[in-house]
Amino acid sequence: MRPHLLFCYTESPISLKIIDYLRTLFDGSSLRLTLYHLVEIPSSLLLPQRDYLKEVKREEALENFCREAKERTLGHFERISQALRETVDLQVDYVIDYTEGDKAEKLLHFLEDKAYYAVVMGKRGLGRLASIWAGSFTQKMILYAKQPLWIIRAKEPNKKILVAFDTGERGLKVLEYTFGILSYLKDYQVTFFHALRWLGSSFHLEGSFASVLQGELPENLKETLQEAQKLLTKYNLPEERIKLKLSSHFLGPASAILREVRREGYSTVVIGKRGRGGFAGLLLGSVATKLVSLLEREALWLVP
C-alpha cells in the first residue's frame, strides 16, 4: 500500500523543486505517482482553413505538434522517474492531455472522479493578498480542487512538518489526513500547532498529546485533542517523532504560524481550507489566504 499523488508537471524550474521535495519527503518510502502534463495547443493550429491545401497543412502541423509534445514530455517523465527512484520506491504512470482553452478547467474536469491523496503543483504568480484571486491556473486550483493540494515552493526541503489545526470537525479532518500521510513516511519530525485566541496574557504549552491533555485546556480544544489521540493510536505513529504545541498570539493565528515556521525551519506547512462560498476572497478563510500569499520558501498543504 502506498499513497497515490498527482504531480502536475510543467516545463519550468518549478518542477525541479517539486522533484527535490518529493525525493526528500519520501526518502526511503514507497510512493505511487501519476505524472500529468497538460499541453496547450496554439490557437493558430486550431483555426480551420477554407483552402483545401492550407487545411491539409494545418492538420499535419497540428499532428506534428502533438506528437513532438508527447515525445518531449515522455522524455522528461522518464528522467523524473529515474531521479525519484534514487531515493523512493516508486510506482509511476504517465498522463499527457491536451487543451484548447482554460488549463485549470481541463485539469479540474480530469480530477472530478479521481481520489488522489494530493495534487502536487508549483506556486508561481501568486502575489500579495490583493492579487491572489486574479484567475491564474494555480489560483483556480486552490479555490476549486476537491482533493488536497500541495503547493510546492520549498527551498532546501527537509522532513520537518508543521500542522496548524483548528478545533472541531474541520481540525480533526486536517489531523487525520496528516496522520495518514505520516504513516507512509520515515524519519520525519512533525509539530501539531494550535494558536489560541489572545486573552490578555500569554499561554504556551508543548509536549506529547498525552502530557498536554493533563493541563487546563478549553473544553472544545480538549475534545479535539482527545479524538486526535485516538487517531494516533489508529495509525500507530511513533510518539517520539510527534510534538504538540499550543500558543497564544495577540497578532492572530496566521502570524503565530508564520513565526513558528521561520523560527523552527519547517519546510512543510499543513492547514485546512474552508468550504465553498459565494465570494472567492473568503473561500479559504483568512488564515489560509494569508499563508498562501506569504509562504515563499515552504511547501503548503491545503486540506479541503
N, C-alpha and C positions, 0 to 999 in steps of 0.2 A: 504494500500500500504506500502510495506517495502522493503529495499534493500536486494538483494539476493547475498550472498557471498559463495565462496567455501573455506572450511577450509581443507588444506592438512595435515591430521593428521599423525604423526609418533610416534612410541613408544619410545619417548625420552623426556627429560626435556624441550626441546624447545616448545613442545606442551602445557606444563603448562603455559609458558609465553604468548602464544597466547590466551589461555583461560582467563588469568588475564587481558590481554589487551582488549579483546572484552567485557568482563564484565564491564570494566571501561568506554570504549568509548561509548558503547550502553546502559549504565545505565539509566533506565527509558524510553528507546526507544524500538521500535519494530524492529525485525530482522528475516529474513529468512536465514537459514544456511544449506548448504549441507556439511555434514561431509564425507570426502573422504579419504579412506586409500588404499594404493597400496601395496599388499602383493607380495614379491619377492619369487618365488618358487626356492628352492635349485636345482642346476643342477644335483645333484645325484638322484633326483626323476624324472628327465626328460629323462634319458637315457634308451631306450628300452633294455630289456634283451632277449637274444636268448633262454635261458632256460625257458620253459613254467611256471614252479612253481615260479621261480625268477621274471618273468614278472608279475604274479598274485600278488605276494607280493609287487612289486614296485607300481602297480596300487592301491593296498589297502593303502600303505603308503602315496601315493600322495593324495588320497581321505581323509584320516585321517588328513593329514597336512592342507589341505584346510578347512576342517570342523572345526578343532580346531582353526585355524587362524580367521575364521569367527566368531566363538563363543566368542573368546577372544576380538576381535575388537568391536563386538556389546556391550559387557560389558563396554568397555572403552567409547563407544559412549553414552551409557545411563548415565554414570557418568558425562561426559562432558555436556550433555544436562541439567542434574539436576543442575550442578554448574552454568551454564549460566542463567537458569531460575530464579535464586535467585535475579538477577538484571535486566534481559532482558525479554521482551515479545517475546518469541522465537517460531518460526515455523521451524521445523528441519526435514531433511530427510537424509538417510544414503546411501552411495555408497561404496561397497567393491569390488575392482578389483584385478586382478592377472596378473603378468607379468613374462615372462621367460627371458626378456632382459633388455634393457635400460628403466629405470623408467621414466626419463624425456620425452622420446619419447612417451611412453604409455600415460602419462598424457596430453601431448600436443595434441595427437590424440583425447583423450576424450574431450578436450576443443574446438575442431575445430568448432562445431556447437552450442556452449553454449554462453550465453550472461550474465555472472555473472558481478555484479558490481565490484568485485575484486576477485582475487585468493590470499588467505592468507596462508603464509607459514613462517617457521622459517629461520633464517640465521645461517649457520654454514659452516665451511670450506672455507670461503672467506678470503683470506689473503690480503696482500698489493697489490698495483697496479700491480706489475709484475706478480702476480699469479692469478689474478681474473678469467682469461679465461681458466682455466686448464681443464674444462669439467665436473665439478660436476653437480649434479641434480639441485641445486639452481642456479648455473651459467647459465645452459642451459635455465631454465625457465626465467631468467632475459633477456636473449638475444632474445628468440623466442616466448614468450607468447604474444598473441594479446590482451588479457584482461589486465586491470590494475592489478598490482602485489603489494601486501602489504608484505614487508619483515619485520618480527617482531623480534626485539631483545630488546624491551623496558623493562627496569627495573624500578619498581615503576611507572607504567604508570599514566598519568594524561590526562586531556582533553584540554591541550594546544597544538595547531597545528600551525606549520609554513609552509606556502605555498610559495615556491620560484618559481617565474614565469618570463618568458621572454616576449618580446613584440610580437605582430603579432598573426597569427592564432594559432601557437603552444602554446603560452602563454594563449590565450583565451580558448583553449581546456582544459588545466590544471585548469584554473579558473572555468569553467563551471562544470567540473567533481567534483571539491571540493564543489562548491555551492550545487550540487545535493546531495552529501553525507551529508553536513551540514543540509540540510532541514529535515533529519531524526533524527538528534541528539538533545540533550538537554544539557544546562549548559556548553557549550564549550567556549573557548576563542581562536580566530584564528587571526593570523597576516599574511597578504599578503605582501611578501617581494620581492623587486626588487633591485638587485645590479647593480648600474650604472658603466660604464667604468670610470676608474680614468683619469681625465683630468688636473691634476696638482694641484687641490685644492679639499678639502673635501666638500661633499654635503650630507645633511641629512634633511629629511622631513618626518613627520609622522602625522597621524590623520585619519579622515574618508575619504572615496573616494571623497566625495563632497568637503571637505576642501582642500585636496591635489590638486585636479584638478584646484583650483583657483590660484595655484602657476605657476611659469615659468618652463615648462617641455619640453623635446624634443618631437617633433611632433609625432613620432611613439609611444612613451610611452603614450602621452596624448590620442591618438586614442584608444589604448588598454584599458586604464582606463575608457574611456567613454563607451566603449562596456561592460566592466565589471560592470559598474554602472547599465546598463540596465538589466544585468543578476541578479544583486542583487534584483532589483525590481521584476523580473520574479519569483524568488524563495522565495520572501517575507521573507528575513532573517533579524533578529533583528540587527540593526546597532550598538547597544551598545556592542555586542559581537565580533565586527569585527574592525580590525585596519589595516591600510595601512602604510607601512614603505618603504621609498626609501633611499638608502645609497650608497655612492661610496666607493670603497675599492681598494687600489693600489696593493694588492696581488691577486686580481681576485675574481669572484663571489663565487667559492667553499669555499674559505677561509672566505669570508664575511658571507656565510650561516652557516658554522661551528661555527664561532664566535658568531653569533646571537643565535644559538641553545644552546650553552653551557652557554652563559650569562643569558638567559631568562628561561632555563629549559624546553624546549619543549620536549614532548615525541613522537611527530609525525612530520615528515617532508614530504612534498609533492613536487615532482618535475616531470618534463616531460622527456621523453627519445626520442631520435631521431629515424627516420625511419630506416629500414634495409639497410645495405650496404655490401660491399664485404669483409670488414675486421672487425673481431669481436671487436677488441680494439676500433673502432670508432663508434660502434653501438649505444651506449648510449650517446655519447658526453662527453667531458672531465669533465664537472661539475658533471653529474650523476655518471660517472665512479669513481671519487674521493669520492663521498658521499657513494656509495655502499661499498667502501673499508673502509672508515674512521668512519662511524657512528657505534658505538659499543653498545650504550645504548638506542637507539631510534628505533621507527618503521619508515620505509621508504616506502612511496607510490610512485610507478613508473607508470606514466600515459603515455601510448603509443600515 
